[in-house]
Amino acid sequence: MDRCPTCRAGFRGDAVCSRCGTDLTQILEIEQAAARCRKQAFVALRAGSSEAAYGLAQRACDLYRSPDSVKTLALAALACRRFDQAVALWREYGGAAGQGE
């Protein structure tokens, strides 16, 4: 999280927004759960379980669609030979920027 979803103040790493006092605990927990899913997806990829990795990466995106989650899902899509989806995710992330498209 870069900014408080309530007042848009810059995030300083605390569980409560320094400007408006919004409790950010649940948002931080969701981001952490997405990070765990991404890590598990990489473990599954290294183990050769591309479908399991894909499911975990999809869960990470469902929880928190961050650039890291999208990149992980794109990698898992490649491993599962879902090339059209991998390209679409690459474009969503901004991979096509500056490529003449």
Biotite code that builds the C-alpha atoms (Angstrom):
import biotite.structure as struc

atoms = struc.array([
    struc.Atom([0.000, 0.000, 0.000], chain_id="A", res_id=1, res_name="MET", atom_name="CA", element="C"),
    struc.Atom([1.407, 3.355, -0.996], chain_id="A", res_id=2, res_name="ASP", atom_name="CA", element="C"),
    struc.Atom([-1.372, 5.560, 0.340], chain_id="A", res_id=3, res_name="ARG", atom_name="CA", element="C"),
    struc.Atom([-4.198, 5.477, 2.842], chain_id="A", res_id=4, res_name="CYS", atom_name="CA", element="C"),
    struc.Atom([-7.387, 4.467, 1.008], chain_id="A", res_id=5, res_name="PRO", atom_name="CA", element="C"),
    struc.Atom([-9.391, 6.981, 3.051], chain_id="A", res_id=6, res_name="THR", atom_name="CA", element="C"),
    struc.Atom([-7.407, 10.208, 2.886], chain_id="A", res_id=7, res_name="CYS", atom_name="CA", element="C"),
    struc.Atom([-4.616, 9.332, 0.401], chain_id="A", res_id=8, res_name="ARG", atom_name="CA", element="C"),
    struc.Atom([-1.860, 10.234, 2.871], chain_id="A", res_id=9, res_name="ALA", atom_name="CA", element="C"),
    struc.Atom([1.448, 8.516, 2.187], chain_id="A", res_id=10, res_name="GLY", atom_name="CA", element="C"),
    struc.Atom([1.762, 5.162, 3.942], chain_id="A", res_id=11, res_name="PHE", atom_name="CA", element="C"),
    struc.Atom([4.389, 5.257, 6.684], chain_id="A", res_id=12, res_name="ARG", atom_name="CA", element="C"),
    struc.Atom([4.330, 1.602, 7.673], chain_id="A", res_id=13, res_name="GLY", atom_name="CA", element="C"),
    struc.Atom([1.994, 1.914, 10.654], chain_id="A", res_id=14, res_name="ASP", atom_name="CA", element="C"),
    struc.Atom([-1.259, 0.010, 11.134], chain_id="A", res_id=15, res_name="ALA", atom_name="CA", element="C"),
    struc.Atom([-3.105, 3.317, 11.640], chain_id="A", res_id=16, res_name="VAL", atom_name="CA", element="C"),
    struc.Atom([-3.009, 6.213, 9.175], chain_id="A", res_id=17, res_name="CYS", atom_name="CA", element="C"),
    struc.Atom([-0.996, 9.080, 10.606], chain_id="A", res_id=18, res_name="SER", atom_name="CA", element="C"),
    struc.Atom([-3.335, 11.663, 9.098], chain_id="A", res_id=19, res_name="ARG", atom_name="CA", element="C"),
    struc.Atom([-6.906, 10.390, 9.456], chain_id="A", res_id=20, res_name="CYS", atom_name="CA", element="C"),
    struc.Atom([-6.572, 7.518, 11.933], chain_id="A", res_id=21, res_name="GLY", atom_name="CA", element="C"),
    struc.Atom([-7.999, 4.817, 9.633], chain_id="A", res_id=22, res_name="THR", atom_name="CA", element="C"),
    struc.Atom([-7.199, 1.307, 10.850], chain_id="A", res_id=23, res_name="ASP", atom_name="CA", element="C"),
    struc.Atom([-5.176, -0.290, 8.046], chain_id="A", res_id=24, res_name="LEU", atom_name="CA", element="C"),
    struc.Atom([-4.723, -3.671, 9.736], chain_id="A", res_id=25, res_name="THR", atom_name="CA", element="C"),
    struc.Atom([-7.051, -5.650, 7.456], chain_id="A", res_id=26, res_name="GLN", atom_name="CA", element="C"),
    struc.Atom([-5.542, -4.176, 4.304], chain_id="A", res_id=27, res_name="ILE", atom_name="CA", element="C"),
    struc.Atom([-2.042, -5.005, 5.508], chain_id="A", res_id=28, res_name="LEU", atom_name="CA", element="C"),
    struc.Atom([-3.127, -8.562, 6.357], chain_id="A", res_id=29, res_name="GLU", atom_name="CA", element="C"),
    struc.Atom([-4.580, -9.005, 2.864], chain_id="A", res_id=30, res_name="ILE", atom_name="CA", element="C"),
    struc.Atom([-1.366, -7.753, 1.277], chain_id="A", res_id=31, res_name="GLU", atom_name="CA", element="C"),
    struc.Atom([0.623, -10.190, 3.448], chain_id="A", res_id=32, res_name="GLN", atom_name="CA", element="C"),
    struc.Atom([-1.670, -13.073, 2.455], chain_id="A", res_id=33, res_name="ALA", atom_name="CA", element="C"),
    struc.Atom([-1.120, -12.226, -1.207], chain_id="A", res_id=34, res_name="ALA", atom_name="CA", element="C"),
    struc.Atom([2.646, -12.194, -0.635], chain_id="A", res_id=35, res_name="ALA", atom_name="CA", element="C"),
    struc.Atom([2.428, -15.655, 0.962], chain_id="A", res_id=36, res_name="ARG", atom_name="CA", element="C"),
    struc.Atom([0.481, -16.949, -2.042], chain_id="A", res_id=37, res_name="CYS", atom_name="CA", element="C"),
    struc.Atom([3.120, -15.531, -4.403], chain_id="A", res_id=38, res_name="ARG", atom_name="CA", element="C"),
    struc.Atom([5.907, -17.242, -2.440], chain_id="A", res_id=39, res_name="LYS", atom_name="CA", element="C"),
    struc.Atom([3.999, -20.530, -2.457], chain_id="A", res_id=40, res_name="GLN", atom_name="CA", element="C"),
    struc.Atom([3.473, -20.159, -6.213], chain_id="A", res_id=41, res_name="ALA", atom_name="CA", element="C"),
    struc.Atom([7.232, -19.906, -6.749], chain_id="A", res_id=42, res_name="PHE", atom_name="CA", element="C"),
    struc.Atom([7.791, -22.973, -4.575], chain_id="A", res_id=43, res_name="VAL", atom_name="CA", element="C"),
    struc.Atom([5.236, -24.860, -6.673], chain_id="A", res_id=44, res_name="ALA", atom_name="CA", element="C"),
    struc.Atom([6.904, -23.702, -9.901], chain_id="A", res_id=45, res_name="LEU", atom_name="CA", element="C"),
    struc.Atom([10.306, -24.912, -8.686], chain_id="A", res_id=46, res_name="ARG", atom_name="CA", element="C"),
    struc.Atom([8.688, -28.251, -7.812], chain_id="A", res_id=47, res_name="ALA", atom_name="CA", element="C"),
    struc.Atom([7.251, -28.539, -11.320], chain_id="A", res_id=48, res_name="GLY", atom_name="CA", element="C"),
    struc.Atom([3.640, -28.081, -10.216], chain_id="A", res_id=49, res_name="SER", atom_name="CA", element="C"),
    struc.Atom([2.609, -25.434, -12.717], chain_id="A", res_id=50, res_name="SER", atom_name="CA", element="C"),
    struc.Atom([-1.152, -25.817, -12.188], chain_id="A", res_id=51, res_name="GLU", atom_name="CA", element="C"),
    struc.Atom([-0.768, -25.478, -8.426], chain_id="A", res_id=52, res_name="ALA", atom_name="CA", element="C"),
    struc.Atom([1.431, -22.431, -9.001], chain_id="A", res_id=53, res_name="ALA", atom_name="CA", element="C"),
    struc.Atom([-1.187, -20.965, -11.304], chain_id="A", res_id=54, res_name="TYR", atom_name="CA", element="C"),
    struc.Atom([-3.914, -21.401, -8.686], chain_id="A", res_id=55, res_name="GLY", atom_name="CA", element="C"),
    struc.Atom([-1.782, -19.789, -5.995], chain_id="A", res_id=56, res_name="LEU", atom_name="CA", element="C"),
    struc.Atom([-0.821, -16.894, -8.258], chain_id="A", res_id=57, res_name="ALA", atom_name="CA", element="C"),
    struc.Atom([-4.472, -16.395, -9.184], chain_id="A", res_id=58, res_name="GLN", atom_name="CA", element="C"),
    struc.Atom([-5.340, -16.305, -5.481], chain_id="A", res_id=59, res_name="ARG", atom_name="CA", element="C"),
    struc.Atom([-2.631, -13.679, -4.917], chain_id="A", res_id=60, res_name="ALA", atom_name="CA", element="C"),
    struc.Atom([-4.171, -11.531, -7.663], chain_id="A", res_id=61, res_name="CYS", atom_name="CA", element="C"),
    struc.Atom([-7.643, -12.045, -6.245], chain_id="A", res_id=62, res_name="ASP", atom_name="CA", element="C"),
    struc.Atom([-6.444, -10.856, -2.854], chain_id="A", res_id=63, res_name="LEU", atom_name="CA", element="C"),
    struc.Atom([-4.313, -7.934, -4.044], chain_id="A", res_id=64, res_name="TYR", atom_name="CA", element="C"),
    struc.Atom([-3.721, -7.167, -7.710], chain_id="A", res_id=65, res_name="ARG", atom_name="CA", element="C"),
    struc.Atom([-0.285, -5.636, -7.331], chain_id="A", res_id=66, res_name="SER", atom_name="CA", element="C"),
    struc.Atom([2.415, -5.570, -10.013], chain_id="A", res_id=67, res_name="PRO", atom_name="CA", element="C"),
    struc.Atom([4.170, -8.444, -8.191], chain_id="A", res_id=68, res_name="ASP", atom_name="CA", element="C"),
    struc.Atom([0.985, -10.530, -8.170], chain_id="A", res_id=69, res_name="SER", atom_name="CA", element="C"),
    struc.Atom([0.358, -9.874, -11.870], chain_id="A", res_id=70, res_name="VAL", atom_name="CA", element="C"),
    struc.Atom([3.948, -10.795, -12.771], chain_id="A", res_id=71, res_name="LYS", atom_name="CA", element="C"),
    struc.Atom([3.693, -14.006, -10.751], chain_id="A", res_id=72, res_name="THR", atom_name="CA", element="C"),
    struc.Atom([0.442, -14.931, -12.476], chain_id="A", res_id=73, res_name="LEU", atom_name="CA", element="C"),
    struc.Atom([1.979, -14.207, -15.884], chain_id="A", res_id=74, res_name="ALA", atom_name="CA", element="C"),
    struc.Atom([4.904, -16.509, -15.081], chain_id="A", res_id=75, res_name="LEU", atom_name="CA", element="C"),
    struc.Atom([2.563, -19.252, -13.887], chain_id="A", res_id=76, res_name="ALA", atom_name="CA", element="C"),
    struc.Atom([0.434, -18.803, -17.008], chain_id="A", res_id=77, res_name="ALA", atom_name="CA", element="C"),
    struc.Atom([3.558, -19.326, -19.126], chain_id="A", res_id=78, res_name="LEU", atom_name="CA", element="C"),
    struc.Atom([4.395, -22.472, -17.185], chain_id="A", res_id=79, res_name="ALA", atom_name="CA", element="C"),
    struc.Atom([0.867, -23.749, -17.896], chain_id="A", res_id=80, res_name="CYS", atom_name="CA", element="C"),
    struc.Atom([1.231, -22.835, -21.584], chain_id="A", res_id=81, res_name="ARG", atom_name="CA", element="C"),
    struc.Atom([-1.545, -20.232, -21.333], chain_id="A", res_id=82, res_name="ARG", atom_name="CA", element="C"),
    struc.Atom([0.303, -17.914, -23.660], chain_id="A", res_id=83, res_name="PHE", atom_name="CA", element="C"),
    struc.Atom([-2.554, -15.552, -24.535], chain_id="A", res_id=84, res_name="ASP", atom_name="CA", element="C"),
    struc.Atom([-3.200, -14.893, -20.867], chain_id="A", res_id=85, res_name="GLN", atom_name="CA", element="C"),
    struc.Atom([0.504, -14.431, -20.150], chain_id="A", res_id=86, res_name="ALA", atom_name="CA", element="C"),
    struc.Atom([0.744, -11.788, -22.885], chain_id="A", res_id=87, res_name="VAL", atom_name="CA", element="C"),
    struc.Atom([-2.388, -10.018, -21.622], chain_id="A", res_id=88, res_name="ALA", atom_name="CA", element="C"),
    struc.Atom([-0.971, -9.949, -18.091], chain_id="A", res_id=89, res_name="LEU", atom_name="CA", element="C"),
    struc.Atom([2.367, -8.686, -19.395], chain_id="A", res_id=90, res_name="TRP", atom_name="CA", element="C"),
    struc.Atom([0.534, -5.850, -21.125], chain_id="A", res_id=91, res_name="ARG", atom_name="CA", element="C"),
    struc.Atom([-1.529, -5.105, -18.008], chain_id="A", res_id=92, res_name="GLU", atom_name="CA", element="C"),
    struc.Atom([1.650, -4.787, -16.006], chain_id="A", res_id=93, res_name="TYR", atom_name="CA", element="C"),
    struc.Atom([3.043, -2.364, -18.570], chain_id="A", res_id=94, res_name="GLY", atom_name="CA", element="C"),
    struc.Atom([5.454, -4.686, -20.309], chain_id="A", res_id=95, res_name="GLY", atom_name="CA", element="C"),
    struc.Atom([4.409, -3.368, -23.718], chain_id="A", res_id=96, res_name="ALA", atom_name="CA", element="C"),
    struc.Atom([5.178, 0.254, -22.801], chain_id="A", res_id=97, res_name="ALA", atom_name="CA", element="C"),
    struc.Atom([7.761, 1.676, -25.103], chain_id="A", res_id=98, res_name="GLY", atom_name="CA", element="C"),
    struc.Atom([7.672, -1.361, -27.365], chain_id="A", res_id=99, res_name="GLN", atom_name="CA", element="C"),
    struc.Atom([5.997, 0.390, -30.289], chain_id="A", res_id=100, res_name="GLY", atom_name="CA", element="C"),
    struc.Atom([2.526, -0.861, -29.459], chain_id="A", res_id=101, res_name="GLU", atom_name="CA", element="C"),
])
